[in-house]
Amino acid sequence: MRNLITFILTGASALLAACGSEQSGTVTTSDGETAEYRIDEASGETTMTIKTPDGDATMRSGQSVPISLPDGFSLFPGSTVVTNTVVNQPDGAGTMVTFEAGAKAAAIIAHFKAQAEKAGYAIELEATMNETMMLSGKRAGDGASFMVSTGAVVDGKTSGQLVFGKGAGG
């Protein structure tokens, strides 16, 4: 079964292979599956469908794609969304929000840690490596998972990624 990260990487690879070509088309993944993509020229939003033996997997990505976070979660106050990617697969679903916030990484991580613990997620990883901080966990019972990471500070804004998954590989 395909998991969220594999799907996103496959989708990104297919889109990169299509760069510089038409705004829509079909590519074949390394697994021999067919991926259809479309890039909206006005908004920059990308949509993709990969047809698999288990059913269709879809991805929608762009700055204006509506954000739907699990109950109990909200973006860090004052965040600016860079892009939001929503994935639906036969065996699960996921969201990856890339954002910038005018706060220190520790404050951003603390915000999501408090929300995760209140929503019933067990923290499985907390790490700090140079300027990068990472936090991840899972919720018992439904297999939901989350991961948030922060990166470099540019022009006073900390970059971050927030990923939620549910289902096989979630």
Disulfide bonds with the S-S distance in Angstrom:
none
